[in-house]
Amino acid sequence: MRDRYLASRPKTRAKYEAYAEAQAEAESSQSFDAIIANSFSEAIL
Amino acid sequence: MSKAANKAMEQERAVLANRDKEIQLIQNNHELTEEAKQARIKPWRDMAREEVRAIRAAEKQRREEAVRSTKIAAFRVPTGDSISEAERSAVWQGYRSARKDVWDVTSTDGASLEKLHSIGDRLADLLDQAETTGDGHLGLAVYHRALDLGE
């Protein structure tokens, strides 16, 4: 539904993609991999 | 990964590399006792730790702010050429009315499995209606509901 609505609205699509990207980046920083990576780098501190 | 995230990571690496370089210089100083070396190394470690934590905190704050600001942009109700506050209020009123209609029809509160499965069809019907009638508010409300539901 989202894609259907956005198909003819490039400006709205750009805003949605920026939001989705920001969400993904925020979520990835909380992911398991990030926790593990931070644990290692905390250790080297 | 975004440019800002890369920059934060580079900053963190630079802090650690500088710390390691300074520690190596101290370790290579044969005029110092082991105790004196450790006394000089500790401040470098402490400083680097604080700097890295500050970089990470700032990066976390940047990511949270990016979600907040892009969400506002994505969900903003366009007021077009409306000039006065009254005109903008009328636009928002129209949107709120359409939003209520969409949310009522697609409510998930206490919905049966069958109803949950049919929500996508309901949204499709509403979007059809919005496109047929040119009801921009209804179309926008359907889009926002689709974002909420991941449809």
N, CA and C atoms of all chains as a GROMACS GRO file, in nm:
protein
  588
    1MET      N    1   0.083  -0.120   0.000
    1MET     CA    2   0.000   0.000   0.000
    1MET      C    3   0.087   0.126   0.000
    2ARG      N    4   0.188   0.119   0.086
    2ARG     CA    5   0.282   0.232   0.095
    2ARG      C    6   0.344   0.260  -0.042
    3ASP      N    7   0.395   0.155  -0.106
    3ASP     CA    8   0.463   0.175  -0.235
    3ASP      C    9   0.365   0.224  -0.342
    4ARG      N   10   0.244   0.175  -0.334
    4ARG     CA   11   0.143   0.220  -0.431
    4ARG      C   12   0.119   0.370  -0.415
    5TYR      N   13   0.109   0.415  -0.292
    5TYR     CA   14   0.085   0.557  -0.266
    5TYR      C   15   0.206   0.640  -0.310
    6LEU      N   16   0.324   0.587  -0.285
    6LEU     CA   17   0.446   0.664  -0.312
    6LEU      C   18   0.484   0.664  -0.461
    7ALA      N   19   0.430   0.570  -0.536
    7ALA     CA   20   0.472   0.552  -0.675
    7ALA      C   21   0.466   0.681  -0.756
    8SER      N   22   0.363   0.762  -0.734
    8SER     CA   23   0.348   0.884  -0.813
    8SER      C   24   0.383   1.010  -0.733
    9ARG      N   25   0.453   0.990  -0.621
    9ARG     CA   26   0.485   1.104  -0.534
    9ARG      C   27   0.634   1.101  -0.496
   10PRO      N   28   0.721   1.142  -0.586
   10PRO     CA   29   0.865   1.130  -0.560
   10PRO      C   30   0.914   1.209  -0.438
   11LYS      N   31   0.854   1.325  -0.413
   11LYS     CA   32   0.899   1.404  -0.296
   11LYS      C   33   0.863   1.332  -0.166
   12THR      N   34   0.741   1.278  -0.164
   12THR     CA   35   0.697   1.205  -0.045
   12THR      C   36   0.781   1.078  -0.029
   13ARG      N   37   0.814   1.015  -0.141
   13ARG     CA   38   0.898   0.895  -0.136
   13ARG      C   39   1.035   0.927  -0.076
   14ALA      N   40   1.091   1.041  -0.117
   14ALA     CA   41   1.224   1.080  -0.065
   14ALA      C   42   1.217   1.099   0.087
   15LYS      N   43   1.108   1.159   0.134
   15LYS     CA   44   1.093   1.179   0.279
   15LYS      C   45   1.077   1.044   0.351
   16TYR      N   46   0.999   0.957   0.289
   16TYR     CA   47   0.981   0.825   0.351
   16TYR      C   48   1.115   0.750   0.356
   17GLU      N   49   1.190   0.755   0.246
   17GLU     CA   50   1.316   0.681   0.243
   17GLU      C   51   1.416   0.735   0.345
   18ALA      N   52   1.415   0.867   0.364
   18ALA     CA   53   1.504   0.926   0.466
   18ALA      C   54   1.463   0.876   0.605
   19TYR      N   55   1.334   0.868   0.628
   19TYR     CA   56   1.283   0.820   0.758
   19TYR      C   57   1.318   0.673   0.778
   20ALA      N   58   1.297   0.593   0.673
   20ALA     CA   59   1.326   0.450   0.683
   20ALA      C   60   1.476   0.427   0.706
   21GLU      N   61   1.558   0.506   0.638
   21GLU     CA   62   1.704   0.492   0.654
   21GLU      C   63   1.746   0.529   0.797
   22ALA      N   64   1.688   0.638   0.848
   22ALA     CA   65   1.723   0.681   0.985
   22ALA      C   66   1.679   0.575   1.086
   23GLN      N   67   1.563   0.518   1.063
   23GLN     CA   68   1.513   0.413   1.153
   23GLN      C   69   1.605   0.291   1.149
   24ALA      N   70   1.644   0.253   1.028
   24ALA     CA   71   1.729   0.134   1.013
   24ALA      C   72   1.864   0.157   1.080
   25GLU      N   73   1.916   0.278   1.065
   25GLU     CA   74   2.047   0.308   1.125
   25GLU      C   75   2.037   0.306   1.278
   26ALA      N   76   1.928   0.362   1.330
   26ALA     CA   77   1.910   0.364   1.476
   26ALA      C   78   1.893   0.221   1.529
   27GLU      N   79   1.819   0.141   1.455
   27GLU     CA   80   1.796   0.003   1.499
   27GLU      C   81   1.924  -0.080   1.489
   28SER      N   82   2.002  -0.055   1.384
   28SER     CA   83   2.123  -0.135   1.365
   28SER      C   84   2.223  -0.110   1.478
   29SER      N   85   2.221   0.012   1.533
   29SER     CA   86   2.314   0.042   1.640
   29SER      C   87   2.277  -0.031   1.768
   30GLN      N   88   2.154  -0.080   1.773
   30GLN     CA   89   2.109  -0.153   1.892
   30GLN      C   90   2.109  -0.304   1.868
   31SER      N   91   2.153  -0.342   1.750
   31SER     CA   92   2.145  -0.484   1.715
   31SER      C   93   2.247  -0.567   1.792
   32PHE      N   94   2.230  -0.695   1.784
   32PHE     CA   95   2.320  -0.787   1.852
   32PHE      C   96   2.464  -0.765   1.809
   33ASP      N   97   2.484  -0.748   1.677
   33ASP     CA   98   2.621  -0.729   1.627
   33ASP      C   99   2.685  -0.606   1.690
   34ALA      N  100   2.605  -0.500   1.701
   34ALA     CA  101   2.660  -0.377   1.758
   34ALA      C  102   2.696  -0.397   1.905
   35ILE      N  103   2.612  -0.473   1.975
   35ILE     CA  104   2.641  -0.499   2.116
   35ILE      C  105   2.772  -0.575   2.130
   36ILE      N  106   2.789  -0.676   2.044
   36ILE     CA  107   2.912  -0.754   2.048
   36ILE      C  108   3.032  -0.664   2.013
   37ALA      N  109   3.016  -0.587   1.906
   37ALA     CA  110   3.128  -0.501   1.863
   37ALA      C  111   3.165  -0.402   1.972
   38ASN      N  112   3.063  -0.346   2.037
   38ASN     CA  113   3.091  -0.249   2.143
   38ASN      C  114   3.156  -0.316   2.263
   39SER      N  115   3.117  -0.440   2.289
   39SER     CA  116   3.178  -0.511   2.401
   39SER      C  117   3.327  -0.527   2.378
   40PHE      N  118   3.362  -0.562   2.252
   40PHE     CA  119   3.504  -0.577   2.221
   40PHE      C  120   3.576  -0.444   2.234
   41SER      N  121   3.515  -0.339   2.179
   41SER     CA  122   3.586  -0.212   2.182
   41SER      C  123   3.589  -0.153   2.323
   42GLU      N  124   3.486  -0.187   2.405
   42GLU     CA  125   3.492  -0.145   2.545
   42GLU      C  126   3.612  -0.211   2.613
   43ALA      N  127   3.635  -0.336   2.575
   43ALA     CA  128   3.746  -0.408   2.636
   43ALA      C  129   3.881  -0.344   2.601
   44ILE      N  130   3.893  -0.297   2.477
   44ILE     CA  131   4.022  -0.238   2.440
   44ILE      C  132   4.039  -0.097   2.495
   45LEU      N  133   3.932  -0.042   2.551
   45LEU     CA  134   3.945   0.089   2.614
   45LEU      C  135   4.016   0.074   2.748
   46MET      N  136   2.601   0.246   0.583
   46MET     CA  137   2.626   0.336   0.696
   46MET      C  138   2.636   0.480   0.645
   47SER      N  139   2.579   0.573   0.720
   47SER     CA  140   2.578   0.712   0.676
   47SER      C  141   2.716   0.776   0.690
   48LYS      N  142   2.734   0.889   0.624
   48LYS     CA  143   2.862   0.962   0.633
   48LYS      C  144   2.890   1.002   0.778
   49ALA      N  145   2.784   1.045   0.846
   49ALA     CA  146   2.801   1.088   0.985
   49ALA      C  147   2.846   0.972   1.073
   50ALA      N  148   2.789   0.854   1.049
   50ALA     CA  149   2.827   0.737   1.129
   50ALA      C  150   2.972   0.698   1.099
   51ASN      N  151   3.008   0.706   0.972
   51ASN     CA  152   3.148   0.677   0.935
   51ASN      C  153   3.244   0.775   1.001
   52LYS      N  154   3.204   0.901   1.002
   52LYS     CA  155   3.289   1.004   1.062
   52LYS      C  156   3.310   0.976   1.211
   53ALA      N  157   3.202   0.938   1.278
   53ALA     CA  158   3.213   0.907   1.422
   53ALA      C  159   3.307   0.789   1.444
   54MET      N  160   3.297   0.690   1.356
   54MET     CA  161   3.383   0.573   1.370
   54MET      C  162   3.530   0.611   1.346
   55GLU      N  163   3.552   0.698   1.246
   55GLU     CA  164   3.690   0.744   1.218
   55GLU      C  165   3.745   0.823   1.336
   56GLN      N  166   3.660   0.906   1.396
   56GLN     CA  167   3.703   0.984   1.513
   56GLN      C  168   3.745   0.890   1.626
   57GLU      N  169   3.664   0.786   1.644
   57GLU     CA  170   3.692   0.692   1.752
   57GLU      C  171   3.826   0.621   1.726
   58ARG      N  172   3.846   0.579   1.601
   58ARG     CA  173   3.973   0.512   1.567
   58ARG      C  174   4.092   0.605   1.589
   59ALA      N  175   4.073   0.733   1.553
   59ALA     CA  176   4.183   0.829   1.567
   59ALA      C  177   4.220   0.848   1.714
   60VAL      N  178   4.119   0.855   1.799
   60VAL     CA  179   4.144   0.870   1.943
   60VAL      C  180   4.224   0.750   1.995
   61LEU      N  181   4.182   0.631   1.955
   61LEU     CA  182   4.249   0.509   2.003
   61LEU      C  183   4.391   0.499   1.946
   62ALA      N  184   4.406   0.539   1.819
   62ALA     CA  185   4.539   0.532   1.758
   62ALA      C  186   4.634   0.630   1.828
   63ASN      N  187   4.584   0.748   1.860
   63ASN     CA  188   4.666   0.847   1.929
   63ASN      C  189   4.704   0.798   2.069
   64ARG      N  190   4.607   0.739   2.137
   64ARG     CA  191   4.634   0.682   2.270
   64ARG      C  192   4.742   0.575   2.260
   65ASP      N  193   4.728   0.486   2.163
   65ASP     CA  194   4.825   0.376   2.150
   65ASP      C  195   4.965   0.428   2.117
   66LYS      N  196   4.969   0.534   2.035
   66LYS     CA  197   5.098   0.594   1.999
   66LYS      C  198   5.167   0.651   2.124
   67GLU      N  199   5.088   0.723   2.204
   67GLU     CA  200   5.144   0.782   2.326
   67GLU      C  201   5.190   0.675   2.425
   68ILE      N  202   5.110   0.570   2.435
   68ILE     CA  203   5.147   0.461   2.526
   68ILE      C  204   5.276   0.395   2.480
   69GLN      N  205   5.290   0.380   2.350
   69GLN     CA  206   5.412   0.318   2.295
   69GLN      C  207   5.535   0.403   2.326
   70LEU      N  208   5.518   0.535   2.314
   70LEU     CA  209   5.629   0.625   2.345
   70LEU      C  210   5.672   0.609   2.491
   71ILE      N  211   5.574   0.600   2.577
   71ILE     CA  212   5.604   0.584   2.721
   71ILE      C  213   5.672   0.449   2.745
   72GLN      N  214   5.618   0.346   2.682
   72GLN     CA  215   5.676   0.212   2.701
   72GLN      C  216   5.822   0.207   2.652
   73ASN      N  217   5.851   0.286   2.548
   73ASN     CA  218   5.987   0.283   2.491
   73ASN      C  219   6.087   0.369   2.570
   74ASN      N  220   6.036   0.441   2.667
   74ASN     CA  221   6.124   0.527   2.746
   74ASN      C  222   6.191   0.443   2.856
   75HIS      N  223   6.318   0.407   2.831
   75HIS     CA  224   6.387   0.316   2.923
   75HIS      C  225   6.437   0.385   3.049
   76GLU      N  226   6.420   0.516   3.054
   76GLU     CA  227   6.461   0.587   3.176
   76GLU      C  228   6.354   0.577   3.285
   77LEU      N  229   6.235   0.532   3.247
   77LEU     CA  230   6.125   0.525   3.343
   77LEU      C  231   6.114   0.386   3.405
   78THR      N  232   6.077   0.384   3.532
   78THR     CA  233   6.049   0.256   3.596
   78THR      C  234   5.913   0.207   3.546
   79GLU      N  235   5.884   0.081   3.570
   79GLU     CA  236   5.754   0.027   3.527
   79GLU      C  237   5.639   0.102   3.596
   80GLU      N  238   5.661   0.134   3.721
   80GLU     CA  239   5.559   0.206   3.797
   80GLU      C  240   5.535   0.346   3.739
   81ALA      N  241   5.644   0.411   3.703
   81ALA     CA  242   5.633   0.545   3.644
   81ALA      C  243   5.563   0.538   3.507
   82LYS      N  244   5.595   0.434   3.432
   82LYS     CA  245   5.529   0.417   3.301
   82LYS      C  246   5.377   0.403   3.319
   83GLN      N  247   5.339   0.317   3.412
   83GLN     CA  248   5.195   0.294   3.432
   83GLN      C  249   5.126   0.422   3.479
   84ALA      N  250   5.196   0.499   3.561
   84ALA     CA  251   5.139   0.625   3.610
   84ALA      C  252   5.116   0.724   3.495
   85ARG      N  253   5.205   0.719   3.395
   85ARG     CA  254   5.189   0.809   3.280
   85ARG      C  255   5.090   0.755   3.177
   86ILE      N  256   5.080   0.625   3.171
   86ILE     CA  257   4.988   0.563   3.073
   86ILE      C  258   4.842   0.583   3.114
   87LYS      N  259   4.818   0.572   3.244
   87LYS     CA  260   4.679   0.575   3.291
   87LYS      C  261   4.600   0.699   3.244
   88PRO      N  262   4.657   0.820   3.256
   88PRO     CA  263   4.580   0.935   3.209
   88PRO      C  264   4.543   0.928   3.060
   89TRP      N  265   4.635   0.871   2.980
   89TRP     CA  266   4.605   0.856   2.836
   89TRP      C  267   4.489   0.760   2.815
   90ARG      N  268   4.490   0.651   2.891
   90ARG     CA  269   4.379   0.555   2.878
   90ARG      C  270   4.247   0.619   2.923
   91ASP      N  271   4.253   0.689   3.035
   91ASP     CA  272   4.131   0.751   3.088
   91ASP      C  273   4.075   0.854   2.990
   92MET      N  274   4.166   0.934   2.935
   92MET     CA  275   4.123   1.040   2.843
   92MET      C  276   4.060   0.980   2.718
   93ALA      N  277   4.125   0.877   2.664
   93ALA     CA  278   4.074   0.812   2.542
   93ALA      C  279   3.937   0.750   2.570
   94ARG      N  280   3.924   0.686   2.686
   94ARG     CA  281   3.796   0.622   2.720
   94ARG      C  282   3.685   0.727   2.723
   95GLU      N  283   3.712   0.840   2.787
   95GLU     CA  284   3.610   0.945   2.795
   95GLU      C  285   3.577   1.001   2.658
   96GLU      N  286   3.680   1.020   2.577
   96GLU     CA  287   3.656   1.075   2.442
   96GLU      C  288   3.572   0.979   2.358
   97VAL      N  289   3.605   0.852   2.364
   97VAL     CA  290   3.530   0.753   2.285
   97VAL      C  291   3.386   0.746   2.332
   98ARG      N  292   3.366   0.748   2.462
   98ARG     CA  293   3.228   0.743   2.514
   98ARG      C  294   3.150   0.868   2.472
   99ALA      N  295   3.219   0.981   2.469
   99ALA     CA  296   3.152   1.105   2.426
   99ALA      C  297   3.114   1.098   2.278
  100ILE      N  298   3.205   1.041   2.197
  100ILE     CA  299   3.177   1.027   2.054
  100ILE      C  300   3.057   0.935   2.034
  101ARG      N  301   3.054   0.825   2.108
  101ARG     CA  302   2.942   0.730   2.094
  101ARG      C  303   2.810   0.792   2.141
  102ALA      N  304   2.817   0.868   2.248
  102ALA     CA  305   2.694   0.932   2.299
  102ALA      C  306   2.642   1.033   2.196
  103ALA      N  307   2.735   1.109   2.137
  103ALA     CA  308   2.694   1.209   2.038
  103ALA      C  309   2.634   1.140   1.915
  104GLU      N  310   2.694   1.030   1.874
  104GLU     CA  311   2.644   0.956   1.757
  104GLU      C  312   2.505   0.898   1.785
  105LYS      N  313   2.486   0.848   1.906
  105LYS     CA  314   2.355   0.794   1.943
  105LYS      C  315   2.250   0.905   1.940
  106GLN      N  316   2.289   1.022   1.992
  106GLN     CA  317   2.197   1.136   1.993
  106GLN      C  318   2.165   1.179   1.850
  107ARG      N  319   2.268   1.178   1.764
  107ARG     CA  320   2.246   1.218   1.623
  107ARG      C  321   2.147   1.122   1.556
  108ARG      N  322   2.162   0.992   1.581
  108ARG     CA  323   2.072   0.895   1.519
  108ARG      C  324   1.929   0.913   1.569
  109GLU      N  325   1.914   0.938   1.698
  109GLU     CA  326   1.779   0.956   1.754
  109GLU      C  327   1.714   1.082   1.695
  110GLU      N  328   1.795   1.187   1.681
  110GLU     CA  329   1.743   1.312   1.625
  110GLU      C  330   1.706   1.293   1.477
  111ALA      N  331   1.786   1.213   1.406
  111ALA     CA  332   1.756   1.186   1.264
  111ALA      C  333   1.622   1.114   1.251
  112VAL      N  334   1.595   1.019   1.340
  112VAL     CA  335   1.466   0.949   1.335
  112VAL      C  336   1.353   1.048   1.362
  113ARG      N  337   1.373   1.131   1.463
  113ARG     CA  338   1.268   1.227   1.501
  113ARG      C  339   1.238   1.325   1.387
  114SER      N  340   1.343   1.384   1.331
  114SER     CA  341   1.320   1.488   1.229
  114SER      C  342   1.268   1.429   1.098
  115THR      N  343   1.317   1.311   1.059
  115THR     CA  344   1.268   1.252   0.934
  115THR      C  345   1.125   1.199   0.950
  116LYS      N  346   1.093   1.156   1.073
  116LYS     CA  347   0.955   1.112   1.098
  116LYS      C  348   0.859   1.229   1.083
  117ILE      N  349   0.898   1.342   1.138
  117ILE     CA  350   0.813   1.462   1.126
  117ILE      C  351   0.793   1.497   0.979
  118ALA      N  352   0.902   1.490   0.901
  118ALA     CA  353   0.891   1.523   0.758
  118ALA      C  354   0.801   1.423   0.686
  119ALA      N  355   0.814   1.295   0.722
  119ALA     CA  356   0.735   1.191   0.654
  119ALA      C  357   0.586   1.200   0.688
  120PHE      N  358   0.555   1.242   0.810
  120PHE     CA  359   0.414   1.245   0.853
  120PHE      C  360   0.351   1.384   0.847
  121ARG      N  361   0.426   1.481   0.801
  121ARG     CA  362   0.374   1.618   0.795
  121ARG      C  363   0.256   1.625   0.699
  122VAL      N  364   0.152   1.694   0.742
  122VAL     CA  365   0.037   1.714   0.654
  122VAL      C  366   0.062   1.840   0.574
  123PRO      N  367   0.074   1.827   0.442
  123PRO     CA  368   0.103   1.946   0.361
  123PRO      C  369  -0.014   2.044   0.362
  124THR      N  370   0.018   2.170   0.384
  124THR     CA  371  -0.089   2.270   0.388
  124THR      C  372  -0.093   2.351   0.258
  125GLY      N  373  -0.015   2.309   0.160
  125GLY     CA  374  -0.021   2.370   0.026
  125GLY      C  375  -0.001   2.519   0.028
  126ASP      N  376  -0.093   2.590  -0.038
  126ASP     CA  377  -0.080   2.736  -0.048
  126ASP      C  378  -0.156   2.808   0.063
  127SER      N  379  -0.198   2.734   0.164
  127SER     CA  380  -0.274   2.798   0.273
  127SER      C  381  -0.188   2.907   0.336
  128ILE      N  382  -0.249   3.020   0.355
  128ILE     CA  383  -0.173   3.134   0.409
  128ILE      C  384  -0.210   3.159   0.554
  129SER      N  385  -0.339   3.165   0.580
  129SER     CA  386  -0.381   3.202   0.716
  129SER      C  387  -0.386   3.081   0.807
  130GLU      N  388  -0.386   3.109   0.936
  130GLU     CA  389  -0.395   3.003   1.037
  130GLU      C  390  -0.529   2.930   1.022
  131ALA      N  391  -0.634   3.004   0.988
  131ALA     CA  392  -0.766   2.943   0.973
  131ALA      C  393  -0.765   2.843   0.857
  132GLU      N  394  -0.697   2.880   0.749
  132GLU     CA  395  -0.690   2.788   0.633
  132GLU      C  396  -0.612   2.662   0.670
  133ARG      N  397  -0.502   2.682   0.742
  133ARG     CA  398  -0.422   2.565   0.782
  133ARG      C  399  -0.502   2.477   0.879
  134SER      N  400  -0.577   2.541   0.966
  134SER     CA  401  -0.660   2.465   1.060
  134SER      C  402  -0.762   2.380   0.985
  135ALA      N  403  -0.817   2.438   0.878
  135ALA     CA  404  -0.917   2.365   0.799
  135ALA      C  405  -0.852   2.242   0.734
  136VAL      N  406  -0.727   2.259   0.688
  136VAL     CA  407  -0.655   2.146   0.626
  136VAL      C  408  -0.636   2.036   0.730
  137TRP      N  409  -0.588   2.075   0.847
  137TRP     CA  410  -0.562   1.974   0.951
  137TRP      C  411  -0.691   1.907   0.998
  138GLN      N  412  -0.798   1.988   1.005
  138GLN     CA  413  -0.927   1.931   1.044
  138GLN      C  414  -0.970   1.825   0.942
  139GLY      N  415  -0.952   1.856   0.816
  139GLY     CA  416  -0.988   1.760   0.711
  139GLY      C  417  -0.905   1.634   0.722
  140TYR      N  418  -0.776   1.653   0.751
  140TYR     CA  419  -0.689   1.535   0.765
  140TYR      C  420  -0.732   1.452   0.885
  141ARG      N  421  -0.758   1.519   0.998
  141ARG     CA  422  -0.795   1.444   1.119
  141ARG      C  423  -0.923   1.363   1.098
  142SER      N  424  -1.015   1.422   1.025
  142SER     CA  425  -1.140   1.352   0.997
  142SER      C  426  -1.114   1.225   0.914
  143ALA      N  427  -1.031   1.243   0.810
  143ALA     CA  428  -0.998   1.127   0.724
  143ALA      C  429  -0.920   1.022   0.804
  144ARG      N  430  -0.831   1.071   0.888
  144ARG     CA  431  -0.749   0.980   0.969
  144ARG      C  432  -0.838   0.896   1.060
  145LYS      N  433  -0.936   0.961   1.120
  145LYS     CA  434  -1.026   0.888   1.211
  145LYS      C  435  -1.102   0.781   1.133
  146ASP      N  436  -1.150   0.817   1.015
  146ASP     CA  437  -1.223   0.719   0.933
  146ASP      C  438  -1.135   0.597   0.903
  147VAL      N  439  -1.008   0.625   0.864
  147VAL     CA  440  -0.918   0.516   0.827
  147VAL      C  441  -0.886   0.430   0.948
  148TRP      N  442  -0.856   0.496   1.059
  148TRP     CA  443  -0.819   0.420   1.181
  148TRP      C  444  -0.938   0.336   1.231
  149ASP      N  445  -1.060   0.393   1.221
  149ASP     CA  446  -1.178   0.318   1.265
  149ASP      C  447  -1.195   0.190   1.183
  150VAL      N  448  -1.176   0.200   1.054
  150VAL     CA  449  -1.197   0.086   0.965
  150VAL      C  450  -1.086  -0.017   0.976
  151THR      N  451  -0.968   0.028   1.019
  151THR     CA  452  -0.853  -0.064   1.021
  151THR      C  453  -0.803  -0.089   1.164
  152SER      N  454  -0.890  -0.067   1.261
  152SER     CA  455  -0.848  -0.088   1.401
  152SER      C  456  -0.808  -0.234   1.424
  153THR      N  457  -0.701  -0.250   1.498
  153THR     CA  458  -0.655  -0.386   1.530
  153THR      C  459  -0.693  -0.425   1.673
  154ASP      N  460  -0.753  -0.330   1.746
  154ASP     CA  461  -0.790  -0.359   1.886
  154ASP      C  462  -0.898  -0.467   1.892
  155GLY      N  463  -0.865  -0.578   1.950
  155GLY     CA  464  -0.962  -0.687   1.966
  155GLY      C  465  -1.006  -0.748   1.835
  156ALA      N  466  -0.932  -0.722   1.726
  156ALA     CA  467  -0.974  -0.773   1.595
  156ALA      C  468  -0.948  -0.923   1.584
  157SER      N  469  -1.039  -0.990   1.512
  157SER     CA  470  -1.020  -1.134   1.488
  157SER      C  471  -0.906  -1.151   1.388
  158LEU      N  472  -0.856  -1.274   1.378
  158LEU     CA  473  -0.748  -1.303   1.283
  158LEU      C  474  -0.792  -1.271   1.140
  159GLU      N  475  -0.918  -1.304   1.115
  159GLU     CA  476  -0.972  -1.279   0.980
  159GLU      C  477  -0.972  -1.130   0.948
  160LYS      N  478  -1.013  -1.051   1.048
  160LYS     CA  479  -1.017  -0.906   1.026
  160LYS      C  480  -0.875  -0.850   1.009
  161LEU      N  481  -0.783  -0.903   1.088
  161LEU     CA  482  -0.644  -0.856   1.075
  161LEU      C  483  -0.592  -0.884   0.935
  162HIS      N  484  -0.624  -1.001   0.883
  162HIS     CA  485  -0.578  -1.036   0.748
  162HIS      C  486  -0.641  -0.950   0.640
  163SER      N  487  -0.760  -0.897   0.670
  163SER     CA  488  -0.830  -0.818   0.566
  163SER      C  489  -0.796  -0.670   0.571
  164ILE      N  490  -0.711  -0.630   0.666
  164ILE     CA  491  -0.680  -0.487   0.679
  164ILE      C  492  -0.613  -0.432   0.553
  165GLY      N  493  -0.526  -0.512   0.493
  165GLY     CA  494  -0.460  -0.469   0.370
  165GLY      C  495  -0.562  -0.440   0.260
  166ASP      N  496  -0.664  -0.527   0.250
  166ASP     CA  497  -0.769  -0.507   0.149
  166ASP      C  498  -0.849  -0.381   0.179
  167ARG      N  499  -0.873  -0.360   0.307
  167ARG     CA  500  -0.949  -0.240   0.346
  167ARG      C  501  -0.872  -0.112   0.308
  168LEU      N  502  -0.742  -0.116   0.336
  168LEU     CA  503  -0.660   0.000   0.300
  168LEU      C  504  -0.660   0.021   0.149
  169ALA      N  505  -0.653  -0.091   0.075
  169ALA     CA  506  -0.653  -0.081  -0.072
  169ALA      C  507  -0.783  -0.019  -0.121
  170ASP      N  508  -0.895  -0.062  -0.061
  170ASP     CA  509  -1.024  -0.005  -0.100
  170ASP      C  510  -1.030   0.145  -0.072
  171LEU      N  511  -0.977   0.183   0.045
  171LEU     CA  512  -0.978   0.325   0.081
  171LEU      C  513  -0.889   0.407  -0.012
  172LEU      N  514  -0.775   0.349  -0.050
  172LEU     CA  515  -0.686   0.421  -0.141
  172LEU      C  516  -0.750   0.432  -0.279
  173ASP      N  517  -0.820   0.327  -0.320
  173ASP     CA  518  -0.896   0.333  -0.446
  173ASP      C  519  -0.993   0.451  -0.442
  174GLN      N  520  -1.065   0.456  -0.330
  174GLN     CA  521  -1.166   0.562  -0.313
  174GLN      C  522  -1.101   0.700  -0.316
  175ALA      N  523  -0.987   0.712  -0.246
  175ALA     CA  524  -0.917   0.840  -0.242
  175ALA      C  525  -0.872   0.882  -0.381
  176GLU      N  526  -0.820   0.787  -0.457
  176GLU     CA  527  -0.770   0.820  -0.591
  176GLU      C  528  -0.885   0.852  -0.688
  177THR      N  529  -0.994   0.778  -0.671
  177THR     CA  530  -1.109   0.801  -0.760
  177THR      C  531  -1.171   0.938  -0.736
  178THR      N  532  -1.184   0.973  -0.609
  178THR     CA  533  -1.252   1.099  -0.576
  178THR      C  534  -1.156   1.219  -0.565
  179GLY      N  535  -1.026   1.190  -0.567
  179GLY     CA  536  -0.928   1.298  -0.551
  179GLY      C  537  -0.918   1.348  -0.410
  180ASP      N  538  -0.954   1.262  -0.315
  180ASP     CA  539  -0.952   1.301  -0.173
  180ASP      C  540  -0.809   1.284  -0.118
  181GLY      N  541  -0.735   1.394  -0.121
  181GLY     CA  542  -0.595   1.390  -0.078
  181GLY      C  543  -0.578   1.354   0.068
  182HIS      N  544  -0.670   1.404   0.151
  182HIS     CA  545  -0.660   1.374   0.294
  182HIS      C  546  -0.677   1.225   0.320
  183LEU      N  547  -0.774   1.166   0.251
  183LEU     CA  548  -0.798   1.023   0.270
  183LEU      C  549  -0.676   0.944   0.223
  184GLY      N  550  -0.621   0.981   0.109
  184GLY     CA  551  -0.502   0.911   0.057
  184GLY      C  552  -0.386   0.921   0.155
  185LEU      N  553  -0.366   1.041   0.209
  185LEU     CA  554  -0.255   1.061   0.303
  185LEU      C  555  -0.278   0.980   0.432
  186ALA      N  556  -0.402   0.978   0.478
  186ALA     CA  557  -0.433   0.902   0.600
  186ALA      C  558  -0.411   0.752   0.577
  187VAL      N  559  -0.447   0.704   0.459
  187VAL     CA  560  -0.424   0.562   0.426
  187VAL      C  561  -0.273   0.534   0.426
  188TYR      N  562  -0.198   0.624   0.364
  188TYR     CA  563  -0.052   0.608   0.359
  188TYR      C  564   0.007   0.605   0.500
  189HIS      N  565  -0.035   0.696   0.584
  189HIS     CA  566   0.017   0.700   0.721
  189HIS      C  567  -0.021   0.572   0.798
  190ARG      N  568  -0.143   0.525   0.775
  190ARG     CA  569  -0.184   0.402   0.843
  190ARG      C  570  -0.102   0.283   0.790
  191ALA      N  571  -0.073   0.285   0.661
  191ALA     CA  572   0.009   0.177   0.603
  191ALA      C  573   0.149   0.178   0.664
  192LEU      N  574   0.203   0.298   0.690
  192LEU     CA  575   0.334   0.306   0.755
  192LEU      C  576   0.327   0.247   0.896
  193ASP      N  577   0.218   0.282   0.967
  193ASP     CA  578   0.201   0.230   1.103
  193ASP      C  579   0.196   0.078   1.106
  194LEU      N  580   0.126   0.023   1.008
  194LEU     CA  581   0.101  -0.121   1.008
  194LEU      C  582   0.206  -0.199   0.930
  195GLY      N  583   0.296  -0.127   0.860
  195GLY     CA  584   0.396  -0.196   0.778
  195GLY      C  585   0.333  -0.263   0.658
  196GLU      N  586   0.225  -0.203   0.606
  196GLU     CA  587   0.155  -0.260   0.489
  196GLU      C  588   0.214  -0.209   0.358
   0.00000   0.00000   0.00000
